[in-house]
Amino acid sequence: MASEIVALLVVVVLVGGMLALILVSHRTEKRRRAEYVALAERRGWEHVFERSRGNRPAELHFLNPASGIELVVTRKLTRKSGSGSTTKGGSTVATLREPRLQGGLAVYTPPLDPKLAQAASSMLGVFDNSVARFFIGRLLGEEIGDHLGQLVEQPVPQGLPLSILATVDPAPFIEAAPIARALKASGDEKAMVMVSIQGTRLRLGRPLNEAADIERLFDTAQALATDLGGAPLTPQRLSN
């Protein structure tokens, strides 16, 4: 009898704990949503939240119509598999329409070990096939998939904390110093800046969930656009 009571108490505690976690999670998400709306209204940005559906993770979009800078937060996606669960993905990407690198791709990262940078260049060549291009393109963007195998280590301007992989030396077209400052300001050791024919993207390998962090990265992207001389084009709008 005593053992049954203990077992019942354990179940009650576990269920109560799960309910408490669900309640806290719900309140946190509600607070965040309200802060997203307030941020967009205060800064004059457009804002769209897309809920998770099936295998598609939730996405949070912000757009500055005046500058054309867009920031997309892709939430992590947790799926149940058998008796467990797996969590995939999660990123934050700020997109600038200018500058562009016509016909090529340049990838800037915080400093890599020279041997690691050379190895990365070689590995990208090894994986230069249709399957690898598809999966890496899905992960980091089509432009990387399209140029997989063509990216080679490029010289870095003296004194800049950078590593550069590109299809051509981007130095004549893209100033590296503002990119180094943006990567440092992002506060993410795995951040990268990609410049291609589609524009310039500042990417973090994790989702930013708090409005304050989103605003900080958006301002970093805006400063990058200003420093690189990317003039705003025609005003844009988010599509629902």
Phi and psi in degrees as a GROMACS rama.xvg file:
@    title "Ramachandran Plot"
@    xaxis  label "Phi"
@    yaxis  label "Psi"
@TYPE xy
-62.484  -40.2569  ALA-2
-65.1155  -35.263  SER-3
-67.3728  -38.97  GLU-4
-64.8481  -42.4137  ILE-5
-61.5808  -43.8205  VAL-6
-62.2026  -41.0548  ALA-7
-64.3282  -41.2177  LEU-8
-63.9098  -38.5777  LEU-9
-62.9923  -43.549  VAL-10
-62.4521  -44.0834  VAL-11
-60.39  -43.2585  VAL-12
-63.655  -43.6383  VAL-13
-64.5512  -45.964  LEU-14
-63.9837  -43.041  VAL-15
-61.2604  -39.6636  GLY-16
-63.8917  -41.9883  GLY-17
-64.468  -41.8434  MET-18
-64.2034  -38.1468  LEU-19
-65.0473  -40.7875  ALA-20
-64.3139  -41.5366  LEU-21
-63.2062  -42.3149  ILE-22
-64.2218  -44.4389  LEU-23
-63.623  -42.5525  VAL-24
-61.8053  -41.826  SER-25
-63.9874  -44.1847  HIS-26
-65.3704  -39.2277  ARG-27
-63.461  -44.4611  THR-28
-66.2085  -38.9705  GLU-29
-61.945  -42.7014  LYS-30
-63.0224  -45.037  ARG-31
-61.5393  -43.7077  ARG-32
-59.758  -42.7405  ARG-33
-63.6234  -38.7144  ALA-34
-70.1549  -33.1566  GLU-35
-61.9195  -46.4969  TYR-36
-62.3171  -44.1362  VAL-37
-63.7244  -39.8525  ALA-38
-62.5371  -47.4365  LEU-39
-61.8859  -41.6434  ALA-40
-66.5983  -41.1745  GLU-41
-67.1922  -37.3514  ARG-42
-94.129  -4.23198  ARG-43
72.1385  31.5401  GLY-44
-98.9495  160.026  TRP-45
-90.3254  149.718  GLU-46
-144.982  131.185  HIS-47
-137.609  133.934  VAL-48
-114.272  124.297  PHE-49
-109.134  120.763  GLU-50
-69.608  156.707  ARG-51
-67.1948  136.002  SER-52
-137.844  117.289  ARG-53
58.8387  -121.473  GLY-54
-89.847  7.03149  ASN-55
-100.344  121.042  ARG-56
-71.9451  161.2  PRO-57
-67.1957  145.637  ALA-58
-131.276  142.949  GLU-59
-120.3  122.803  LEU-60
-116.166  135.134  HIS-61
-128.447  140.313  PHE-62
-139.177  131.427  LEU-63
-93.1618  104.891  ASN-64
-60.749  -29.218  PRO-65
-72.1109  -46.3464  ALA-66
-92.3027  -20.0128  SER-67
81.9461  2.80166  GLY-68
-74.9427  130.659  ILE-69
-122.732  140.299  GLU-70
-123.433  128.81  LEU-71
-123.245  123.845  VAL-72
-103.118  118.626  VAL-73
-101.146  113.922  THR-74
-69.4643  158.258  ARG-75
-67.5959  148.555  LYS-76
-116.244  119.616  LEU-77
-105.449  126.074  THR-78
-125.514  141.604  ARG-79
-80.5165  137.749  LYS-80
-140.25  105.676  SER-81
67.4581  -124.219  GLY-82
-91.9463  -5.24244  SER-83
-122.388  -161.188  GLY-84
-148.468  155.03  SER-85
-125.615  143.446  THR-86
-116.107  128.868  THR-87
-126.851  152.954  LYS-88
70.0034  -158.233  GLY-89
108.341  117.776  GLY-90
-159.126  166.29  SER-91
-133.878  126.245  THR-92
-130.677  124.32  VAL-93
-104.017  126.713  ALA-94
-112.768  127.495  THR-95
-110.081  132.475  LEU-96
-73.157  -20.9136  ARG-97
-135.128  149.478  GLU-98
-80.4558  168.783  PRO-99
-123.019  157.297  ARG-100
-117.742  103.56  LEU-101
-65.906  124.351  GLN-102
72.7319  12.0753  GLY-103
-151.119  -172.063  GLY-104
-147.558  135.119  LEU-105
-125.399  131.873  ALA-106
-118.268  121.214  VAL-107
-109.885  133.426  TYR-108
-135.924  163.978  THR-109
-55.8795  161.072  PRO-110
-54.289  130.005  PRO-111
-102.227  152.035  LEU-112
-58.168  134.747  ASP-113
-50.5258  -41.0082  PRO-114
-67.1805  -36.5629  LYS-115
-68.6366  -39.7674  LEU-116
-62.7977  -42.402  ALA-117
-65.8901  -39.9754  GLN-118
-64.8533  -39.7898  ALA-119
-61.6059  -42.5654  ALA-120
-60.8406  -43.0797  SER-121
-66.8525  -41.694  SER-122
-63.9662  -37.9938  MET-123
-62.4224  -32.5317  LEU-124
-70.0792  -39.2648  GLY-125
-60.94  -38.4172  VAL-126
-91.163  18.8487  PHE-127
-81.219  79.4982  ASP-128
-145.741  170.76  ASN-129
-62.9383  -38.5809  SER-130
-67.7772  -46.7592  VAL-131
-63.2754  -41.5707  ALA-132
-60.8896  -38.1533  ARG-133
-65.3276  -50.4238  PHE-134
-71.2994  -41.5015  PHE-135
-69.1957  -33.7604  ILE-136
-64.0526  -39.2517  GLY-137
-65.2928  -34.3371  ARG-138
-78.871  -47.6129  LEU-139
-113.696  -8.41525  LEU-140
122.38  148.652  GLY-141
-60.2531  -32.6885  GLU-142
-63.5842  -34.1483  GLU-143
-70.3669  -42.2883  ILE-144
-59.9948  -40.3537  GLY-145
-65.4078  -31.1851  ASP-146
-108.003  13.073  HIS-147
-59.2461  132.386  LEU-148
94.5743  -16.3419  GLY-149
-101.53  -10.4551  GLN-150
-78.6926  124.911  LEU-151
-130.619  156.493  VAL-152
-64.5665  134.898  GLU-153
-116.124  156.645  GLN-154
-65.2651  143.016  PRO-155
-106.38  132.053  VAL-156
-52.8872  139.629  PRO-157
-56.6147  133.399  GLN-158
88.2431  -4.04221  GLY-159
-94.399  132.531  LEU-160
-80.5767  77.6685  PRO-161
-142.13  159.438  LEU-162
-127.016  143.007  SER-163
-130.005  125.331  ILE-164
-116.629  129.255  LEU-165
-156.518  162.679  ALA-166
-77.9009  -27.2093  THR-167
-142.428  162.658  VAL-168
-66.6953  115.3  ASP-169
-82.1579  -5.36991  PRO-170
-53.5348  -40.1926  ALA-171
-67.9826  -16.6382  PRO-172
-113.687  -32.5042  PHE-173
-125.477  128.123  ILE-174
-78.5697  128.565  GLU-175
-83.7748  -28.6963  ALA-176
-59.328  -45.9347  ALA-177
-62.0596  -32.3742  PRO-178
-68.6065  -40.2832  ILE-179
-61.5115  -39.7722  ALA-180
-66.6531  -39.9606  ARG-181
-65.9585  -41.493  ALA-182
-62.9774  -41.1582  LEU-183
-66.2724  -42.4558  LYS-184
-66.8402  -25.3159  ALA-185
-66.4001  -25.3661  SER-186
70.6149  16.7386  GLY-187
-121.01  118.676  ASP-188
-65.5468  -19.9122  GLU-189
-103.329  12.7847  LYS-190
-67.8105  156.402  ALA-191
-148.963  153.329  MET-192
-117.514  128.426  VAL-193
-118.078  128.232  MET-194
-118.136  123.913  VAL-195
-144.765  -171.355  SER-196
-65.1822  -20.1334  ILE-197
-85.0967  -8.24347  GLN-198
124.824  -157.167  GLY-199
-120.361  133.084  THR-200
-125.6  131.676  ARG-201
-103.415  115.528  LEU-202
-120.21  131.49  ARG-203
-107.429  142.26  LEU-204
-85.4962  30.0484  GLY-205
-153.608  152.587  ARG-206
-81.7461  135.216  PRO-207
-91.6862  120.872  LEU-208
-101.525  -24.6184  ASN-209
-91.6831  139.508  GLU-210
-58.9853  -38.7125  ALA-211
-62.1542  -40.454  ALA-212
-68.7938  -38.5378  ASP-213
-63.3519  -44.8133  ILE-214
-63.3386  -39.5111  GLU-215
-62.9752  -44.1452  ARG-216
-69.2706  -36.4978  LEU-217
-61.4766  -42.3533  PHE-218
-65.4256  -35.6357  ASP-219
-63.3261  -42.1541  THR-220
-65.2478  -39.1761  ALA-221
-64.2027  -42.531  GLN-222
-63.7522  -38.6611  ALA-223
-62.7908  -44.1652  LEU-224
-61.6083  -42.2218  ALA-225
-64.5151  -45.5105  THR-226
-66.7446  -32.6077  ASP-227
-85.1316  -5.81138  LEU-228
76.9092  25.5673  GLY-229
-77.5288  102.646  GLY-230
-74.7192  137.856  ALA-231
-63.2585  142.697  PRO-232
-98.5171  -149.163  LEU-233
-68.1239  145.598  THR-234
-56.048  143.737  PRO-235
-113.68  165.259  GLN-236
-137.642  148.61  ARG-237
-74.3849  142.605  LEU-238
-99.2348  133.25  SER-239
